[in-house]
Amino acid sequence: MPRSDGDTDEMASDFERRRFIKAASAAGLIGLAGCSGGPSGSGDGSGGGNASDGSSGSDGGEGSDEPPATVGIVYSDGGLGDNSFNDAAQQGILQAEEEFGIAYDESEPDGAGEFGQFQQLYASSTDPDYDLVSCIGFNQGDALSETAPQFPDQDFMIVDTTVDEPNVANYLFREHEGSFLMGVLAGRLTETDFSAGAGATAPDSTNVGFVGGVDSPVIRRFQAGFEAGVDYASDDVDVITSYVGSYADPSGGREQALSMYQSGADIVYHAAGATGVGVFQAAQSEGRFAFGVDQDQSVSEPSFADVIVASMVKRVDTAVYESISNVIDGSHQGGNTIALGLESNGVECVYGQEIGGQVPEDIKTAVADARDEIIAGNIDVPETTSN
């Protein structure tokens, strides 16, 4: 693939070090991933904080066979270990590694200013030559809008936004549809005398809460759907909302959720990545409930399973996996937008493994009925909030 001019050549020389870093130095980018399946990766995965190398897992043999595809993945801010959005994306690439024998490298930029650097570094590389560059998160859209035209022969995919370029496959989720179900669950449950695990509702409660990470159109879709679902379930329950401004601030999430619980909310739904851990902490300390996001967080955050009633699972792993499968098949969806909603199981309301089974059946039925009505087109879920 052709290299771009200027700084890309300098970054490409750094790339040859095959290092996996979580952040760039003040002087600029100093390395890139070699985590799993990277053609030159040979370390033990114990890189000690800023860097880690991994061994090749591309062919299950001696590493001599050519993998069917080599993928570079650039995670959203907050990085891996969030037990939510980024970790869900990683599950998709791990599934592709297991099933197809791909090779991959992954990187965790430290902020939006580094997205373009990592995107270009993968796209400009010739050893290895990346068949696909996966960009995880809407906040990579601006950078990819500049990167993609510079590398017209490089295939890209992006999650949660649209980049109008013929070499970019765009994967969007109907978060508002899944969040509507969470709203129905919250609205019905908060009016019920319900106790399970470490939490309990106050049947006289008149509000529930929503904690967002970064205020953006994507997270606003979560909020809009949740509010609409609460309104659909009850005329008497209001939604308190707050944005922390980060996907990696558990203390901020805890502070906002505590305020909501102490003002009478007994259920708080978060769409905030690792910030949501603070919501779970607040739920435990106040003896209330929380809803998770992106993954079944009763599983990915097991220490909080006693307060996580349900999670709005967003199949980011499916988007990553399918985009890799398409590249292998020669059917990359460049220039297209793929929307994943309830009908395609792209979003789901998943009950928590520890306490979700105790939700009254009539409430589960109401949630299931709402799902059917949305798929049938009888409920039009808003994508934007009124405020």
C-alpha positions in Angstrom: 0.0 0.0 0.0 1.3 3.5 -0.6 2.7 5.5 2.3 1.5 9.0 3.0 4.1 11.8 3.2 5.6 13.5 6.2 5.3 12.1 9.7 3.9 8.7 8.5 7.4 7.5 7.4 8.9 8.4 10.8 6.0 6.6 12.6 6.5 3.6 10.3 10.1 3.3 11.4 8.9 3.2 15.0 6.4 0.5 14.0 9.2 -1.9 13.3 9.9 -2.1 17.0 6.6 -4.1 17.2 5.7 -2.6 20.6 2.3 -2.4 22.1 1.8 0.8 24.1 -1.2 2.3 25.9 0.0 5.9 25.4 2.2 8.1 23.3 5.0 10.2 24.8 4.9 13.9 24.8 7.2 13.9 21.9 4.8 11.8 19.8 4.0 8.3 18.9 6.8 5.8 20.1 5.5 2.4 19.0 2.6 0.2 18.2 1.0 -3.1 19.0 2.4 -6.5 18.7 0.0 -8.1 21.1 -1.5 -11.3 19.6 -0.7 -12.8 16.3 1.5 -9.9 15.3 4.0 -11.3 12.8 7.0 -10.2 14.8 5.5 -10.6 18.3 7.5 -12.9 20.5 7.2 -11.7 24.1 5.5 -13.2 27.0 2.7 -10.6 27.4 4.2 -9.2 30.6 5.2 -5.8 29.3 5.0 -4.1 32.6 2.4 -1.3 32.2 3.1 0.7 29.0 4.0 -2.2 26.7 3.3 -5.8 26.1 4.2 -8.2 23.4 2.4 -11.4 22.5 3.2 -14.6 20.6 1.7 -15.4 17.3 -1.5 -17.3 17.3 -2.3 -17.0 13.7 -2.1 -20.6 12.4 -2.0 -22.9 15.4 1.3 -24.4 14.2 4.9 -23.3 13.8 3.9 -19.9 12.5 5.1 -20.7 9.0 1.7 -20.6 7.3 0.3 -17.3 6.0 -2.8 -16.1 8.0 -5.9 -15.5 5.9 -5.9 -11.9 7.1 -3.9 -9.5 9.2 -5.9 -6.9 11.2 -5.0 -3.8 13.1 -7.5 -2.6 15.7 -7.5 0.8 17.3 -9.5 0.9 20.5 -11.6 3.8 21.8 -10.3 6.0 24.7 -10.5 4.3 28.0 -8.7 1.3 26.5 -9.0 -2.4 27.3 -10.0 -3.6 30.7 -13.2 -1.6 30.7 -15.3 -4.8 30.8 -17.6 -3.0 28.4 -17.2 -1.4 25.0 -13.5 -2.0 24.2 -13.4 -5.4 25.7 -16.5 -6.4 23.7 -14.7 -5.3 20.5 -11.7 -7.4 21.5 -13.9 -10.4 21.8 -14.8 -10.1 18.2 -11.2 -10.2 17.1 -10.4 -13.0 19.4 -13.2 -15.0 17.9 -11.9 -14.3 14.4 -8.4 -15.4 15.5 -9.8 -18.7 16.9 -12.1 -19.5 14.0 -10.1 -18.2 11.0 -6.5 -18.1 12.2 -6.0 -14.4 11.6 -3.1 -12.4 12.8 -3.8 -9.1 14.6 -2.2 -6.2 16.4 -4.0 -3.8 18.8 -3.4 -0.4 20.1 -4.9 1.8 22.9 -4.4 5.5 22.0 -4.3 7.9 24.9 -6.9 10.3 23.7 -8.4 11.5 20.4 -5.2 13.2 19.3 -3.6 9.9 18.7 -6.4 8.1 16.7 -5.1 9.4 13.3 -1.5 8.4 14.1 -2.4 4.8 14.9 -4.8 4.5 11.9 -2.1 5.8 9.5 0.6 3.6 11.0 -1.4 0.5 10.3 -2.5 1.7 6.9 1.1 2.7 5.8 2.7 -0.6 7.0 4.0 -3.0 4.4 5.5 -5.6 6.8 3.0 -6.7 7.8 0.5 -5.5 5.2 -2.8 -5.0 7.1 -5.9 -6.3 5.3 -8.2 -4.4 7.6 -7.9 -1.6 10.1 -10.7 -1.6 12.7 -11.5 1.7 14.4 -13.6 1.3 17.5 -15.8 4.2 18.6 -17.5 7.3 17.1 -14.7 9.5 18.4 -12.4 8.1 15.7 -14.7 9.4 12.9 -12.9 12.7 12.3 -9.5 11.1 12.2 -10.7 8.4 9.8 -12.3 10.9 7.5 -8.8 12.3 7.0 -6.9 8.9 7.0 -9.2 6.9 4.7 -8.8 9.1 1.6 -5.0 9.0 2.0 -5.0 5.2 1.7 -7.7 4.3 -0.9 -6.4 0.7 -1.2 -6.7 0.1 2.5 -9.9 -1.4 3.9 -11.2 0.1 7.1 -14.2 -0.5 9.4 -15.6 1.8 12.1 -18.1 1.4 14.9 -20.7 3.9 16.0 -20.4 6.5 13.3 -20.3 6.9 9.5 -17.4 7.9 7.4 -18.5 8.5 3.8 -15.6 6.9 2.0 -15.7 3.9 -0.4 -13.1 1.9 1.6 -14.8 2.3 5.0 -17.5 -0.1 6.3 -19.7 1.6 8.8 -21.3 -0.3 11.7 -24.1 1.4 13.6 -26.2 0.1 16.5 -29.7 0.9 17.4 -28.8 1.6 21.0 -32.1 3.4 21.4 -34.0 0.2 20.8 -32.2 -1.8 23.4 -32.3 1.1 25.8 -36.1 1.4 25.4 -36.3 -2.2 26.8 -34.1 -1.1 29.7 -36.5 1.8 30.3 -39.5 -0.5 30.3 -37.8 -2.7 32.8 -36.8 0.2 35.0 -40.2 1.9 34.9 -42.0 -1.3 35.8 -39.5 -2.5 38.4 -39.2 0.7 40.3 -42.9 0.6 41.0 -42.7 -2.9 42.3 -41.6 -4.0 45.8 -38.6 -6.0 44.7 -35.6 -7.3 46.6 -32.8 -9.4 45.3 -29.1 -9.8 46.0 -27.8 -6.7 47.7 -30.5 -4.4 46.4 -34.1 -3.4 46.9 -36.6 -1.0 45.4 -38.6 1.6 47.1 -42.1 1.2 45.6 -42.9 4.8 46.3 -39.9 5.9 44.2 -40.8 8.4 41.4 -37.5 8.5 39.5 -34.7 6.4 38.0 -31.3 7.5 36.8 -29.1 7.5 33.6 -25.4 8.2 33.7 -23.6 8.8 30.4 -19.9 8.9 29.7 -19.1 11.5 27.0 -22.0 13.6 25.9 -22.3 12.6 22.2 -25.0 11.6 19.7 -24.3 7.9 20.4 -24.8 8.2 24.2 -27.8 10.5 23.6 -29.4 7.6 21.7 -29.0 5.5 24.8 -30.6 8.2 26.9 -33.4 8.9 24.4 -34.4 5.2 24.2 -34.2 4.8 28.0 -36.4 7.8 28.7 -38.9 6.7 26.1 -39.1 3.2 27.6 -39.6 4.6 31.1 -42.4 6.8 29.8 -44.0 3.9 27.9 -44.0 1.8 31.1 -45.2 4.5 33.6 -46.6 8.0 33.6 -45.4 8.5 37.1 -41.6 7.8 36.9 -39.1 10.5 35.8 -35.5 10.0 34.6 -32.6 11.9 36.2 -29.7 12.2 33.8 -26.0 13.2 34.1 -22.9 13.0 32.0 -19.5 12.5 33.6 -17.5 13.5 30.6 -15.3 10.4 30.5 -15.4 6.7 29.9 -12.6 6.1 32.4 -13.7 7.9 35.6 -15.3 5.4 38.1 -15.1 8.0 40.9 -17.1 10.4 38.8 -19.6 7.7 37.9 -19.9 6.9 41.6 -20.5 10.5 42.6 -23.2 11.0 40.0 -25.0 7.8 40.8 -24.8 8.4 44.6 -26.6 11.7 44.0 -29.3 9.9 42.1 -29.8 7.1 44.6 -29.9 9.6 47.5 -32.5 11.7 45.6 -34.8 8.6 45.5 -33.8 6.7 42.4 -33.5 3.0 43.1 -32.2 2.0 39.6 -29.5 3.7 37.6 -28.6 2.7 34.0 -25.2 3.6 32.7 -23.7 4.0 29.2 -20.3 5.1 30.3 -17.6 2.4 29.8 -15.3 1.9 32.8 -17.0 5.0 34.4 -19.9 2.7 35.0 -18.0 0.7 37.7 -18.6 3.7 39.9 -22.4 3.3 39.3 -22.2 -0.3 40.5 -20.2 0.8 43.5 -22.8 3.3 44.4 -25.6 0.8 43.9 -24.0 -1.6 46.4 -23.3 1.1 49.0 -26.9 2.3 48.8 -28.5 -1.1 48.5 -30.1 -0.3 45.2 -29.9 -1.6 41.6 -28.0 -0.9 38.4 -28.1 -1.7 34.7 -25.0 -2.6 32.8 -24.1 -1.9 29.2 -22.3 -3.4 26.1 -21.6 -6.8 27.7 -23.5 -8.8 30.3 -21.8 -6.9 33.1 -23.1 -9.4 35.8 -20.5 -11.7 34.1 -17.7 -9.2 33.2 -18.0 -7.4 36.6 -18.9 -10.4 38.8 -18.2 -8.5 42.1 -21.2 -6.4 41.3 -23.5 -9.2 40.1 -25.6 -8.8 43.2 -26.9 -5.4 42.1 -26.9 -5.7 38.3 -30.4 -6.7 37.3 -29.8 -6.6 33.5 -27.5 -5.2 30.9 -28.1 -3.7 27.5 -25.8 -5.9 25.4 -24.4 -4.2 22.3 -22.8 -6.7 20.0 -19.7 -4.8 19.1 -18.0 -8.2 18.9 -20.4 -9.1 16.1 -19.5 -6.0 14.1 -15.7 -6.7 14.4 -16.0 -10.4 13.7 -18.3 -9.9 10.6 -16.1 -7.2 9.2 -13.1 -9.5 9.4 -15.1 -12.4 7.9 -16.1 -10.1 5.0 -12.5 -9.2 4.3 -11.5 -12.8 4.2 -14.4 -13.6 1.9 -13.5 -10.7 -0.4 -16.8 -9.0 0.4 -15.7 -5.9 2.5 -18.7 -3.6 2.9 -16.7 -0.4 2.0 -19.0 2.5 1.4 -21.9 0.8 3.2 -23.6 1.3 6.5 -24.8 -1.7 8.5 -27.3 -1.1 11.2 -27.7 -3.6 14.0 -30.8 -3.5 16.1 -33.2 -5.7 18.0 -34.3 -7.6 14.9 -30.7 -8.7 14.1 -29.9 -9.2 17.8 -27.4 -6.4 17.5 -28.7 -5.1 20.8 -30.4 -7.1 23.6 -31.7 -6.8 27.1 -29.9 -9.6 29.0 -30.9 -10.3 32.6 -28.1 -10.6 35.2 -27.0 -14.1 36.0 -27.2 -13.8 39.7 -30.4 -11.8 40.3 -32.0 -11.3 36.9 -33.9 -14.6 37.2 -35.8 -13.1 40.2 -37.4 -10.3 38.2 -41.2 -10.9 38.2 -42.5 -12.7 35.1 -45.1 -10.1 34.4 -42.3 -7.5 34.1 -40.3 -9.7 31.8 -43.3 -10.3 29.7 -43.8 -6.5 29.4 -40.2 -6.1 28.2 -40.6 -9.0 25.7 -43.8 -7.5 24.4 -42.2 -4.1 23.9 -39.4 -5.9 22.0 -41.9 -7.5 19.7 -43.7 -4.2 19.1 -40.5 -2.4 18.2 -39.5 -5.1 15.7 -43.1 -5.0 14.2 -42.8 -1.3 13.7 -45.6 -0.5 16.2 -43.3 1.5 18.5 -41.2 4.2 17.0 -38.2 4.7 19.4 -36.7 8.2 19.4 -33.0 8.6 18.7 -32.6 12.1 20.2 -33.5 13.6 23.5 -35.7 16.5 24.1 -33.1 18.4 26.1 
